[in-house]
Every structure is written in structure tokens, then in C-alpha cells.
Amino acid sequence: MTPVPGGTNVIASRVDLWLDARHPDDAVTAQLIESIYRAAREIAAGEGCTVTLTEESYSDTVHFDPELSRRIGELLPGAPVLATGAGHDAGVLAGHVPSTMLFVRNPSGISHSPEEYVADEDALAGAVALADVLEGLL
């Protein structure tokens, strides 16, 4: 959320907000965005304001290869399975070759940023897991 102008003791003329909405079903994502937009317009109207929705970016949900994901689950029993709606490089590859993702724990939750941090032992565990998966696929 970014007030414009964003100075101290300045009343903003507008506020810009970026919404990243994801769901495995693209229709559900569209319904969610529409319901948020409708609610925001209603609230804004009550305050004498307006809301404008601008789609900056849209990508269909990428569904990774279920067989590859199943095999990884067999090779790494007990590893949590996480859904991701993010494109990632693997999302681009998924349209051409069987693809899936392995995630490495990130205690800060910050990603795609210079502040992103992964402990050495977690990076090592990720590398070992990847090696095990690749060996298991041979």
C-alpha cells in the first residue's frame, strides 16, 4: 500500500495497492478479485471516494506434473507438499517438459529480495534432496 504523495503529515490524494491473488482454479481467483473490488468500491463510495482496478499482470495457474510430484513424494517421504500459483522458471518450463518444484525453508519469509535468507544447513538439505530426487529419476 503506497499513499501518494507519501510524505509525513501529508494527506494522500490517492493510495496505490498491489494485490497478488492466487488459487489453483483460475475461475475462483477471478471471483475473489471481483468480490474484493466490489467490496472496496462500496466502502470507498461510503467515504466519498472511488476505487479503480488496473490489471498489471495476469498468469494462468501452472499445474505441475502430477506423476513427477508423486515420485518426489515417494523419494522424500514426510516432506510437506505446497501449492504455488507463482510462475517461477519452473512454471515456464511446465508448458514444455514435466516440471515441479522443491522448496527450501526460509525462516524470514522474504523471497525474491536481497534480504532473502536461507540457513546453510537448509541450503545443504535442499541440495541433498535435489540430488536424491534426480538420482531417483534415473
C-alpha positions as CSV (number, residue, x, y, z in Angstrom):
1,M,0.0,0.0,0.0
2,T,1.5,3.3,-1.1
3,P,0.0,6.7,-0.2
4,V,0.6,9.4,-2.9
5,P,2.2,11.7,-2.0
6,G,3.8,9.7,0.8
7,G,5.2,12.5,3.0
8,T,4.8,12.9,6.7
9,N,1.8,15.0,7.7
10,V,0.5,15.0,4.1
11,I,-3.0,13.9,3.3
12,A,-2.8,11.4,0.4
13,S,-4.6,12.2,-2.8
14,R,-4.7,8.5,-3.6
15,V,-3.4,5.2,-2.3
16,D,-2.0,2.6,-4.6
17,L,-2.3,-1.1,-3.6
18,W,-0.9,-4.2,-5.2
19,L,-3.0,-7.4,-4.8
20,D,-1.4,-10.8,-5.6
21,A,-4.3,-13.3,-5.6
22,R,-3.8,-17.0,-6.3
23,H,-5.9,-20.1,-6.3
24,P,-5.5,-23.5,-8.1
25,D,-8.7,-22.7,-10.0
26,D,-8.4,-19.6,-12.2
27,A,-12.2,-19.0,-12.0
28,V,-12.0,-18.9,-8.2
29,T,-9.2,-16.3,-8.5
30,A,-11.3,-14.2,-10.8
31,Q,-14.3,-14.4,-8.4
32,L,-12.1,-13.5,-5.5
33,I,-10.7,-10.4,-7.2
34,E,-14.2,-9.3,-8.3
35,S,-15.6,-9.7,-4.8
36,I,-12.7,-7.7,-3.3
37,Y,-13.1,-5.0,-5.9
38,R,-16.9,-4.8,-5.3
39,A,-16.4,-4.5,-1.5
40,A,-13.7,-1.9,-2.0
41,R,-15.9,0.2,-4.3
42,E,-18.8,0.0,-1.8
43,I,-16.6,1.1,1.2
44,A,-15.0,3.8,-0.9
45,A,-18.4,5.2,-2.0
46,G,-19.4,5.4,1.6
47,E,-16.4,7.7,2.2
48,G,-16.9,9.8,-0.9
49,C,-14.0,8.1,-2.7
50,T,-13.6,5.9,-5.8
51,V,-11.6,2.7,-6.5
52,T,-10.1,1.9,-9.8
53,L,-8.8,-1.6,-10.6
54,T,-5.9,-1.9,-13.1
55,E,-4.7,-5.4,-14.0
56,E,-0.9,-5.1,-14.1
57,S,-0.1,-8.7,-14.6
58,Y,-2.0,-12.0,-15.0
59,S,-0.9,-15.5,-15.5
60,D,-2.9,-18.7,-15.6
61,T,-2.2,-21.1,-12.7
62,V,0.6,-23.5,-13.5
63,H,-0.2,-27.1,-12.5
64,F,3.0,-29.1,-12.2
65,D,3.3,-32.7,-13.4
66,P,1.4,-34.9,-11.0
67,E,3.5,-38.0,-11.8
68,L,6.8,-36.2,-11.1
69,S,5.3,-34.7,-7.9
70,R,4.2,-38.1,-6.8
71,R,7.6,-39.6,-7.4
72,I,9.2,-36.8,-5.5
73,G,6.8,-37.5,-2.6
74,E,7.9,-41.1,-2.6
75,L,11.6,-40.1,-2.6
76,L,11.1,-37.5,0.1
77,P,8.5,-39.0,2.5
78,G,7.3,-36.6,5.1
79,A,8.2,-33.5,3.1
80,P,5.3,-31.0,3.0
81,V,3.6,-30.5,-0.3
82,L,3.0,-26.9,-1.1
83,A,0.8,-25.5,-3.8
84,T,2.2,-22.4,-5.6
85,G,0.4,-20.2,-8.0
86,A,3.6,-18.4,-8.8
87,G,5.0,-18.6,-12.2
88,H,8.7,-19.2,-11.4
89,D,11.0,-20.5,-14.0
90,A,9.5,-23.9,-13.5
91,G,6.1,-22.5,-14.5
92,V,7.5,-21.6,-17.8
93,L,9.2,-25.0,-18.2
94,A,6.0,-26.8,-17.3
95,G,4.4,-26.0,-20.6
96,H,7.3,-27.9,-22.4
97,V,8.6,-30.6,-20.0
98,P,7.4,-32.4,-16.9
99,S,8.2,-29.9,-14.1
100,T,7.7,-29.5,-10.3
101,M,9.4,-27.6,-7.6
102,L,11.4,-28.3,-4.4
103,F,11.3,-25.5,-1.8
104,V,14.0,-24.7,0.7
105,R,12.9,-23.4,4.1
106,N,13.2,-19.7,4.5
107,P,12.8,-18.5,8.1
108,S,12.3,-14.9,7.2
109,G,9.5,-15.4,4.7
110,I,11.2,-12.8,2.5
111,S,11.8,-14.0,-1.1
112,H,13.0,-12.5,-4.4
113,S,14.8,-9.9,-2.4
114,P,18.4,-9.1,-1.2
115,E,17.0,-9.7,2.3
116,E,16.1,-13.3,1.5
117,Y,17.9,-15.7,3.8
118,V,18.4,-19.4,3.9
119,A,20.5,-21.1,6.6
120,D,23.5,-23.1,5.4
121,E,22.0,-26.3,6.8
122,D,18.7,-25.7,5.0
123,A,20.6,-25.0,1.7
124,L,22.5,-28.2,2.2
125,A,19.3,-30.2,2.9
126,G,17.8,-28.7,-0.3
127,A,20.8,-29.7,-2.3
128,V,20.8,-33.3,-0.9
129,A,17.0,-33.5,-1.6
130,L,17.5,-32.4,-5.2
131,A,20.4,-34.9,-5.7
132,D,18.2,-37.7,-4.2
133,V,15.3,-36.8,-6.5
134,L,17.5,-36.6,-9.6
135,E,19.1,-39.9,-8.7
136,G,15.7,-41.5,-8.2
137,L,14.5,-40.3,-11.6
138,L,17.4,-42.1,-13.4
